[in-house]
Amino acid sequence: MPPPQPLLGGAAPAPARAAPSLLHLLLDTRHRVTTARAAAASSVPASHSSHANDALLLRRAADVADRSAGLTSPHPNFGCVIARPQLNIDSADSWVVGEGFLYAQGTPCAELLAAQEAGEHARGGTAYLNLEPGDCFGDNTAVGSLVQVGITRVVVGLRHPLKHLRGKAIQALRSEGIQVDVVGEDLQSKLFEEALKSCLTVNAPLLYRAAFHVPFSILKYAMTADGKIAASSGHASWVSGKASRGRVSELRGRSDAVIVGGNTVRFDDPRLTARHVKGHVPVRIVMSQSLNLPEEANLWNVNDAYTIVATQRGARRDFQKKLAMKGVEVVEFDMLNPRNVMSYCYDRGYLAVLWECGGTLAASAISASVIHKVCAFWALKIIGGSNAPTPVGELGMNQMTQAINLIDVSYEQIDRDMLMSGFIETIPDLSPIIPSVEEIPSVDPEVSPYEANIISFYKTWDIFGAFSNFSPHPIHMPDENGDYFTWPTVEHYYQAHKFVGVDNPQARDIVQEIKLAKSPEEAARIGRTRQKGFPELVCLIIVFRPVQWQFSTGLGSFLNQTVCIWVRCVGLPVYAV
């Protein structure tokens, strides 16, 4: 089955075995699209050393953007590095005066953090952004932060891949008199190849999701030197070494969900948690058509991580009820297959999914064109066995010329094992589709983006936004003492008030812990974990009440919107703004 076409106007990736080098393809495409604009950009060509410094600092911005990986759930990765060239210092890294990255959805943007760190040293400097800012929260903090500290030039690695955000921040910066240079448009040099590759890789999940309307999916497996993932008996503990298993935990921490099939549950009884990571733990998804699964399994323990079982409609309704009693979510599909499950994950807002399944399900996922990258751990051991399972089952290919060639392959020695990773699909680069100056991006071509009743929330990769407690809009509401307190988000307020009013010092400590949470995601994690661990500290009354909420929009005005939120509290009244 051929891969789906990009839905946002980007060029379809060529078949893997015919694909040219990723970076040459991208730079050549951008060159053809922007030749006229580049010719008129600047009459003074940048020097070789200037390009080299720009490339180095842009790559640093991409590296900075990746710093929250594994600590929070996957999100668009924004990094900002502010630098001021100094005549007496040759090292571009030494020019850096400030840097920042988006830690999690609902936290301060990278540009603001970098500007705060740089302070007055930023004036007259250059900001390096791996990705064009894309703020769906109704303000222009990213652009405003750079303007206020006196940035005079901005270098952008990639335009934003989402159509309703692409070009908006670049246009806003230029309207403020700031010089904006976009790699491949205003800056054309082979020196930028590695920097551009870093910018693409750090946001591969967002780019794939935008292009194909499915989450970015990695197929991971560990196999012996003779290509087996288990012995003929099914025993597989362990194929790879401890260091490789630690790397797998890192991959899980970078994922919204981990998918396995029924055989993996029956034979391996995995936990699928990111054991090395203190922060984010992905959702675990089990795909099983018949629900022929054990009644007791590690995945049915939802204290450490949430579990979803995807099954065929009508399968073992009695067993579905048992799973539900354990806290496992069961989702029925009219047709259970990888493509439909990925569409479901897309609708849930997932950016990245890790497949840790057996060969049969892996083959089905590859055939459905929902696998974008492969991470294979090779162990230096031989197990043999004509019936021993292999990483990928039947694909219907009869000739070696039909084989799928991986591209942009990398190799890494991990103790005694070797990690080979490569892409099945070229990372889609949607930025050559450049909006005209007159074009005003909107969330809906039939609706003006400045309608007073349109406010986008939470997830920039959702074109209409998501009305969520995680949106970074502070609210002024009473705390545990009845004093008005500015809560960073509704999620902070909601989680804390599960424990407000309980006459117990431990409950009060939990409230303080939630208040200090760095992000709404962490507030939710603390609240849910403490709720499961100390159910006796949670108040039980649930009240539904409309609350007046105040937001700032991109127009600089304030609007009162009536919204409804669920609030757990000890008694009436429910406090409202």
Phi, psi and omega in degrees: 000129181290153179294150179295155179279147175301142185262358184244022173095358179284160179287140180293138179293144179288159176306145189304316185289345180253000187286134174284180177304136184305310186288324177296320178298314184292313182293324178293319179296314180296324181297317182293322184286330191243018183304311183297318182292320181295325181296328182264359188294305183210135182281348182250109181292143179289148180284164179301316181293325178296317178296320180297318179293318178300316181296318180297315183286329176292320177295324177297322178298321178294320178295319178297322182299334186273003190291338181271000183302129179088338180273331180228169178293152182305139179207164175304129186265112178249130174231144180226128176238126178253129183226150174231114180301140178234126188299327184270005180233123183275330185286120180296327178299330181283349178280347187292129179244350179190148176207156181198161179216155177286112184288316181198163174300135180091008178245166183304146184286161184299320183295320179296315181295319179294319180295321179295321180291322182286323181059225182293339180292345181282340185300125182081005183269182179243135176257133180250122183239125178292333183216138176305134179304142178219086185263117179261014187265007175086018175219178181237046184302317183299310180293314182300324180297318181290322179294315186294328181270002173087026175296135181252345180214144177230131175252124184246129178285311182226139166292155181297134184286343182275131189301323184282353179242344187296124176088346185294312183291322179298316178296321180295319179296316180295326179292340177271005179085012180270135176286125179242122178246121180257131181298133181089345177248293180270336179241110183235106180197147177294345178297339183269001185301309182292323178295316179296320178300320178296319179296320179292314185294319184294337178240026178307317179301317180294319182293316178294318180298317181295323185279319190246357180058035169221157176294155173294126187238131177247129172266120181243137172207159174241133182220159178282174180297337177261018169080029179249141178260356178193168174285170179301333178284346184100352181290132186223015183253105358234146175285310183260171182276177183297319181297320178294321179293329174295322177294325177297320177299324176296319178298321178295319180297339179268006186243150172283327184211152174241131185247133173226167175258178182297323181298320179298320178294317184291318187269324187256336183046058186283165172259326176059038176257155176275081193296329184278348188259131178281339186267249191294136174236125184286159171291144178254128182241128177250125176260120181210117181290317186266348186059032175279072186238154179293148180287336176240126179203154180300328182290343179278353174272106185262015178290325182270329183201154181280145181233135175240133173251120178260127185215173178285143182302130177091356183289126171037067183301327179295320179289327176302318180296323179294319178296318180298324178295334178274355181096008179274132178275129178250127180241122180266140178240141173296325176222108182276114176205165183302321181297316180291324178293322178292324175297322177296316178296323177299316180294333177279358177088013182289142176261320187224138181228137178250124178264118177240045189263177176279181187297323183294311180291325178298317179296320179296320180291320178295317179297330179277002179060037177250001175260128184250336183214150178239133172239109184247124176263118179261125179256139182279070177206157180236131180247332179068187178105115181293335180256005179292138184292149178247166186297325184230129180280206186291126177249359180078019180262132184250346182231147182297335178293345178273353185300148177275118179271128175282148181237162183049052184280142175228154181232142180215128176281125177237096186056240180269354181263166176236128175260119174250127178228144180197160183263140171276322179246138173299139177300121183291130177250107186266355188291340176300341176279092190260124178295148174286164181299327184281342184287135176248106179299143179218159180286342180209123183299343181269353187232137176290138179291351182258012174301136186296335185266010179253115176225128180269146184230149161064284193255114181295336183277357172263116188301331179261002183076170178229122181288105193220150173296343183277353180299139188277056177249109179298148176233145182258101186221157180296148176260198185293342179262000182086000178273142180291134186222141178273104179279136182302322179211168175297326181297320176302313182297313183298311182295320181295322184282002167291335187244359180287138177091353178275124184280076182206128182299330179293322177296320179293324177295322179295319178300316179295322179297319179292320178304324185269001181301137185289336183213160176299328177298317180289325175300318179294319181295318179295312182298316181291320180294315180292326179298318179289322183282330183226066183299336181290345180268358184264129176286155196251343184283130177246125182237137177254125188209130176292141181232139174279125185237138183250132181233157171256134179255172180295342180277356178085004179260170179244138182235142171261119180246137176270120180230166178241134177228153174273132180230127173266130180208170182280325182192176179282159000276161171278127183284136179230151178295000000 
